[in-house]
Amino acid sequence: MSFKTEKIYPDCPIIIRTVDIGGFTKSQLIDRLKQSSISLNEYGKRLIDDERFMTFEETFCLQTIELTVGNLGFPNGATTSQIYKKANDLGLELCPIELGPYLRLAYLDQPEGSSNHSMQIKQAPSGSITIASKALNEDVDFPKGFYLRRINGVLWLRGYCADHLHIWNDYDHFIFCQPKRA
């Protein structure tokens, strides 16, 4: 889905999802991903295997917002820190890194992305949705977070690496959390 528009959040097209998170151990979560035929790349496995990737014992509900970098006011793209700061200024929050597997399990009808092999290197793949979250590790070679993708009928939970200079395109999709209401 593409949101090619000049409108800025909150006056732009968004997708809201409600996701239950928590209640599984790491091994149970990995088993659920396998049972749902969800593939992980090596970066995704590294994120889940990392000791800083924690699971929540209690189940709770998060409301997420999907929008583009352009919808945050960056028609020419932006760095991760610029995107996260602007989202924060607009009242959106980063997602817990643990949302990745739960969101992938909840969003099984993601549209097919393009398998075009001529896409630019070091860019978000066509049809992917990046989950905005705080990095577990600042090492440039350690994955920074998850993105969701469906390619050739296969659902993926993938980790990605991007340094602080990486420019995301205006059409790249991100997921943020809405603040919890008191």
C-alpha positions in Angstrom: 0.0 0.0 0.0 1.3 3.4 -0.9 0.4 6.7 0.8 1.8 9.2 -1.8 0.5 12.4 -0.4 1.6 15.8 0.9 -0.4 15.5 4.1 1.3 15.4 7.4 0.4 13.3 10.5 -2.2 13.4 12.0 -4.0 14.7 8.8 -2.8 11.9 6.6 -3.7 8.4 5.8 -2.7 6.0 8.5 -3.3 2.3 9.4 -4.1 1.6 13.0 -3.6 -1.9 14.4 -4.3 -3.2 17.9 -1.8 -5.9 18.9 -1.7 -8.1 21.9 1.9 -8.5 23.2 3.4 -10.7 25.9 2.5 -14.0 27.5 5.1 -16.1 25.7 8.7 -17.1 26.5 11.3 -16.6 23.7 11.2 -20.3 22.8 7.4 -20.2 22.7 7.4 -17.1 20.5 9.9 -18.7 18.1 7.7 -21.9 18.0 4.6 -19.7 17.2 6.5 -18.0 14.4 7.5 -21.5 13.0 4.0 -22.8 13.3 2.7 -19.8 11.3 5.4 -20.4 8.6 7.0 -17.1 9.3 10.6 -16.9 8.1 13.4 -15.0 10.0 16.6 -13.7 8.4 19.9 -13.9 10.3 19.5 -10.4 11.7 16.0 -11.2 13.0 17.4 -14.3 14.7 20.2 -12.2 16.3 17.7 -9.7 17.7 15.5 -12.4 19.3 18.5 -14.4 20.5 20.1 -11.3 22.2 19.9 -11.3 26.0 18.5 -7.7 25.9 15.4 -8.9 23.9 13.1 -9.6 26.8 9.6 -11.2 26.7 6.7 -9.9 28.8 5.1 -12.4 31.2 1.8 -10.5 31.2 -0.2 -9.9 28.1 -1.1 -6.3 27.2 -2.5 -4.4 24.2 -0.7 -1.9 22.1 -2.2 0.4 19.4 0.1 1.0 16.5 0.1 3.6 13.7 1.5 2.9 10.3 2.6 5.9 8.2 5.3 7.0 5.7 8.4 9.1 6.3 6.8 11.6 4.0 3.7 11.7 6.3 6.0 12.8 9.1 7.0 15.9 7.0 10.1 14.6 5.2 9.3 14.7 1.4 13.0 14.1 0.7 13.6 11.4 3.3 15.3 11.5 6.6 17.6 9.7 9.0 16.3 7.4 11.7 17.0 10.0 14.4 15.2 12.7 12.5 12.2 10.4 11.9 12.1 9.3 15.6 12.4 12.9 16.9 9.6 14.2 14.6 7.3 11.2 15.5 7.9 12.0 19.2 7.2 15.7 18.6 3.9 14.6 17.0 2.9 12.5 20.0 3.9 9.1 18.7 6.1 6.7 20.7 8.7 4.1 19.8 7.6 0.5 19.9 9.2 -2.0 22.3 11.5 -4.2 20.2 9.5 -7.2 21.4 6.5 -6.0 19.3 8.1 -7.3 16.1 7.3 -11.0 16.5 3.8 -10.3 17.9 2.9 -7.9 15.1 4.2 -10.4 12.5 1.9 -13.0 14.0 -1.0 -10.7 14.1 -0.5 -9.3 10.6 -0.7 -12.4 8.4 -2.5 -10.7 5.4 0.3 -8.3 4.5 0.2 -7.5 0.8 2.9 -9.0 -1.5 6.0 -6.8 -1.9 7.9 -6.6 -5.2 10.7 -9.1 -5.7 12.4 -6.7 -8.1 16.1 -7.5 -7.7 17.2 -4.2 -9.3 16.2 -2.2 -6.2 18.8 0.0 -4.6 21.2 -1.5 -2.1 20.8 -0.4 1.5 17.2 0.7 1.0 14.0 -0.6 2.6 12.6 -3.4 0.4 9.4 -2.8 -1.6 6.3 -3.5 0.6 8.2 -3.6 3.8 7.1 -2.0 7.1 9.8 -1.0 9.6 8.9 -1.1 13.3 10.2 2.0 15.0 12.1 0.9 18.1 15.1 1.8 20.2 18.2 -0.2 19.1 19.4 -2.9 21.5 23.0 -2.1 20.5 24.7 0.9 18.9 27.3 -1.2 17.1 26.9 -0.5 13.4 27.1 -4.2 12.6 24.3 -5.2 15.0 20.7 -5.2 13.7 18.8 -2.0 14.7 15.3 -3.5 14.6 12.6 -5.5 12.7 10.7 -5.0 9.5 7.8 -7.0 8.1 7.6 -8.2 4.6 5.8 -10.7 2.4 7.7 -11.8 -0.7 6.8 -14.7 -3.0 4.0 -15.7 -0.7 6.4 -16.0 2.3 5.9 -13.9 5.5 9.1 -12.5 6.9 10.2 -11.0 10.2 13.5 -9.5 9.3 16.1 -7.6 11.2 18.0 -4.8 9.5 21.2 -2.8 9.9 21.4 1.0 9.3 23.9 3.5 10.5 23.1 7.0 11.8 23.7 8.5 8.3 21.2 6.2 6.5 18.5 8.2 4.7 15.1 6.5 4.6 12.9 7.4 1.6 9.8 9.5 1.8 7.7 6.4 0.8 9.2 4.0 3.4 6.6 2.8 5.9 7.1 2.9 9.7 5.0 1.7 12.6 4.9 3.7 15.9 2.9 3.2 19.0 0.2 5.5 20.2 0.7 6.7 23.8 -1.3 4.8 26.4 -4.3 6.7 27.6 -4.6 7.4 31.3 
